[in-house]
Amino acid sequence: MPNIFVGLRKIVVALAATTMLAGCASAQSSDDDRPLVLTTFTVLADMARNVAGEHLQVESITKVGAEIHGYEPTPGDLRYASRADLVLDNGLGLERWFEQFLADTDAAHAVLSDGVVPLPIGEDAYAGRHNPHAWMSPLAAQTYVDNIAAAFTDLDPEHAADYAANAAAYRTELQALHEELVAELSALPPDHRALVSCEGAFSYLARDAGLKEAYLWAVNADQQGTPQQIARTVDFVRANAVPAVFCESTVSDKAQRQVAEDTGARFGGILYVDSLSEPDGPVPTYLDLLRHDVRTITEGLRP
């Protein structure tokens, strides 16, 4: 009898798994007949939707909260890609998994960081490579918007005028946001103008606002806080009397909290970089993400 129950349980589990897979496939299928644009992560999807308006269906391959550096495409992702008309990625070495993804789709492809002057990574195993987090600068993001509009025009020339108008309006918002963020960060006392994060994701924003920058690891893909990285960061915090340290939403903050404990600095809060939140969360859009991060940084670094 126990063997019968085990067999029945296996059948039930198999049926449940089949049902779940069917549900996923159903969720990904759609009656929407607009061209499908896929982006590699949620931030790019939000930027693309601002340019697309009502003419295109824009979706992110990775979901909210995903760690994008070392992401591994699932069979469902690859099936979804087969329906795509256009795929947009960040470039600058960010999505190391992306070549595998592109190999399974015939969709057109555009790299959104093309034209951005990249900043180099200064240390660790990635020293000398490009820092991929250019979207964290509203100035650099305007180049992303231009590339999105160009890719959409190639895909759907009938609505080229709308894409150009949407892109222009969005660039205006980004420029205004750049000026707002720089003004807020520039108001910090000179001896508090140092940003310490888990990942080196804020180099472009720090450049825009004239902040010193330090971090535990350069890129999230491989490092999660070695003793050497923690010691180096502790030395920076002490040498610069940094009042608060921060960490990103997609990684563990354990190592950074150790830095705070060892130095007497506060743990200033969670920053968002690689992923938006759910719609009812703190950063449902890219513009919200930048405002949240600057507000968290300025509140943490104020005397």
Order of alpha helices (4+ residues) and beta strands (2+ residues): alpha-beta-alpha-beta-alpha-beta-alpha-beta-alpha-alpha-beta-alpha-beta-alpha-beta-alpha-beta-alpha
